[in-house]
Amino acid sequence: MSEPGTAIDRPHRPDQSSPPARPPEPGPRTRGPWLVAAATSVTLLLLASRYGYHRDELYFLLAGRHLDWGYVDQGPLVPALARLLDTIAPGNLVVLRTPSALLAGGAVLLVAAIAREWGAGRGGQTFAAVLAALSGIVLAGGHLLSTTTVDLLVWLAAAWCAVRLLRTGDSRWALGIGLALGVGMFSKVLPALLAVGLIAGVLIAGPRRLLPDRWVLAAAGIAALLAAPNLIWQAVHGFPQLGVAASIADGDSSYSGRLDALILQFVIISPYAVPIWIAGLVALLRRPAWRAYRAVVWAWLVVVGIVLIAGGKGYYDAPLLLVLTAAGAVVTVAWASRGSVRLRRGLLALGAVPFLLPTVVLLLPVLPADRLPGFVVDVNYDAGETIGWPAFADSVAAVHRGLPPEERSRAVILTGNYGEAGAVARYGPARGLPRAYSGHNSMVDFGRPPANADVVIVVGWERPDPLNAWFNECTLAGRVDQRVEVDNDENGGPIYVCRGLRRPWAQIWDTEVRHTG
């Protein structure tokens, strides 16, 4: 898939007297990627108000009411952003999701910019932008306010700076890597995984002279300084994110588990892009002119290896797959520009039809929520988690109204996860619901029920067995009816009314109710 006449097409004989092949010069600037990025952001904004809040967004809004330098499962960036956006336009999903739509567009531009660094022409850059725009990680991440979208842009920005550094040899580009990683660490600790990958890549493939370079050391200082508030908070609180990581490794989360993580490598960009990013991987390893960039390939190999061994989520390394896709776009466009040009380009276009268009249907809310096929939720778990939260609050409110007046006045709500608590916080006041509490992740630190709260509406537990250790009695009082046929974590779930605490809340809250995942 290489261009005719390049070093990879000729037999290579080592010659100690000949200088190493130089990286190609960047391709020409073009408006194509900007148009693709703009179309991506506009499309995401047009669909932003479809369906409803995701459980994580409801959690971010709650966390934003309890601003801190860190949380059990994240840094302060996204909760602070959620609070700001909800203050500007309360309850407005389009405003809440605007940053993600813009970040997705930025990710598209960065993928095209990386392809340009590797010598892509106008067509190659635009092709790389299209592949990024239609990738699962960009579409799914760009639709919701999430830490994933921040991670995506952070990793791509750091990768672009790394490619620039490796091409030019100017180590001042390391400052951009440090700045990107530091900002990313203000959201989650995952950018530290990229830092490990890049360091390992340089150790394996070189140039090792970069490691003691003063600009690289300065970049490490910038990243550490920006990450310090969240890391200090984690240290003071006993590094609770390690508990979250352990739960993910045990499969107690969406998109987790080693087998799922492996499978996701081949679908997170798109099945259509798999041969393209593999071609990019091979070219980066074999092309003499791209030898300088092999540290980037090794960074991905190290990162994906850590993810698979540690049992992390399969999308953690997705930004680096987009980097490989950028390289593959250069190779693929060159392949399609020689020989039977019409045939090859036709094959590329026809191959996109069965993969790229269904990706949009599966990952974006284009189908009616009340007629959402089950296979969509099977493929895209997050789609089901954006449907039915007002009806969920209605179901809880029906149980609350059914309580005797003297119990209703002192009842509280206990939820199994932060999304359910966030839904009660968002929709409960209009329905006369009391405050919801939860032991899930940082929700446990947002407060526990009053000492005299001995009538509790409990939702989020499939069976009452664990509740019997906390209450004298628990009876089934209703079920969640989200009024649509959707298979998510809440629909059809039981709602219990529990009475009589066996032990005070202060004794069980941190030791038994608290849980991570």
VENDA-V575479 format. One record per pair of residues at least 6 apart in sequence whose C-alpha atoms are under 6 Angstrom apart, sorted by the first residue. I is the first residue (numbers start at 1). GAP is how many residues later the second one is. D is the distance in Angstrom with one decimal. If there is no record, write none. Layout:
i	gap	d
I	GAP	D
I	GAP	D
//
This chain:
i	gap	d
1	330	5.4
1	334	4.7
2	329	5.6
3	331	5.4
8	279	5.6
21	267	5.8
21	268	4.8
22	267	5.4
23	266	4.8
23	267	5.7
24	95	5.6
25	94	5.7
26	90	5.3
26	91	4.5
26	93	4.5
27	89	5.0
27	92	4.6
27	93	5.1
27	94	4.9
30	92	5.8
32	94	5.2
33	76	5.9
33	93	5.1
33	96	5.4
37	68	4.4
37	71	5.6
40	65	5.9
41	60	4.8
41	61	5.6
41	64	5.3
44	57	5.6
44	99	5.8
48	46	5.2
49	44	5.4
49	45	5.6
51	335	5.9
51	336	5.6
52	334	5.0
52	335	5.8
53	333	5.1
54	331	5.5
54	332	4.4
55	364	4.1
58	361	5.8
58	364	4.7
59	359	5.7
59	360	5.7
59	363	5.4
60	19	4.7
61	21	5.6
61	22	6.0
63	16	5.5
64	15	4.4
64	16	5.3
64	19	4.9
69	7	5.5
69	160	5.9
69	161	5.5
70	6	5.3
70	160	5.0
70	163	5.6
71	371	5.8
72	168	5.3
72	169	5.5
72	369	5.6
72	370	5.2
73	168	5.4
74	114	5.0
75	111	5.3
75	112	4.4
75	113	5.3
75	155	5.8
77	109	5.9
77	110	5.0
85	11	5.6
97	47	5.8
97	48	5.2
100	42	4.7
100	45	5.6
101	41	4.8
104	34	5.7
104	38	5.0
107	46	5.4
108	21	5.2
108	24	5.5
108	25	5.8
111	215	5.9
112	13	4.8
112	16	5.4
112	17	5.1
114	46	5.7
115	10	5.8
115	211	4.8
115	212	5.9
120	210	5.3
124	205	5.9
124	206	5.4
124	209	5.8
128	198	5.4
128	201	5.4
135	134	4.3
135	135	5.7
136	132	5.1
136	133	5.1
137	131	5.9
140	223	5.6
141	8	5.0
152	167	5.7
154	26	5.4
154	30	5.7
158	19	4.5
158	22	5.7
161	12	5.6
161	15	6.0
161	16	5.9
165	6	5.8
165	8	5.3
171	44	5.9
172	43	5.5
174	42	5.4
174	45	5.7
175	44	4.6
178	41	4.3
178	42	5.7
178	44	5.7
178	45	4.8
179	44	5.9
181	10	5.5
181	42	5.8
182	41	3.9
182	44	4.8
182	45	5.4
184	7	6.0
185	42	5.2
186	41	5.7
197	102	4.1
197	105	5.5
197	106	5.5
198	101	4.9
201	94	4.1
201	97	4.7
201	98	4.7
202	6	5.8
202	93	5.1
205	89	5.9
205	90	5.2
244	272	5.4
244	273	5.1
247	270	5.1
248	8	5.8
249	62	4.2
249	63	5.7
251	6	4.9
252	265	5.9
255	58	5.7
256	57	4.6
257	54	5.5
258	50	5.4
258	53	5.1
261	52	5.7
261	53	3.6
264	50	5.5
272	83	5.9
276	52	4.7
277	47	5.0
277	48	4.2
277	51	4.9
279	49	5.2
280	44	5.3
280	47	4.5
280	48	3.6
281	43	5.8
284	6	5.6
300	20	6.0
336	8	5.2
336	9	5.6
362	14	5.5
370	114	5.2
377	6	5.9
377	7	5.6
384	104	5.2
388	94	4.9
391	91	4.8
392	88	5.9
392	90	5.6
393	31	6.0
395	85	5.3
411	44	4.8
411	45	5.5
412	22	5.6
412	44	5.1
413	23	4.5
413	43	5.5
413	44	4.7
413	45	5.9
414	22	5.7
414	23	4.9
414	24	5.6
414	44	4.8
415	6	5.9
415	23	5.1
415	43	5.9
415	44	5.0
415	45	5.5
416	44	4.2
417	23	5.3
418	22	5.8
421	15	5.3
438	6	5.8
439	74	5.1
439	75	4.2
439	76	5.8
440	75	5.1
440	76	5.6
441	75	4.7
454	45	5.5
454	46	5.1
454	47	5.7
455	43	5.9
455	44	4.7
456	41	5.7
456	42	5.2
457	39	5.8
457	40	4.6
458	37	5.8
458	38	5.0
459	36	4.8
470	31	5.9
470	32	5.4
471	28	5.9
471	29	5.3
471	30	4.6
471	31	5.3
472	28	5.1
473	25	5.6
473	26	5.6
474	23	5.6
474	24	4.1
475	21	5.4
475	22	5.5
476	20	4.5
477	18	5.7
477	19	5.2
478	17	5.1
479	13	5.6
479	14	5.4
479	15	4.4
479	16	5.3
480	11	5.5
480	12	4.8
480	13	5.3
481	10	5.9
481	11	5.8
482	9	5.8
//
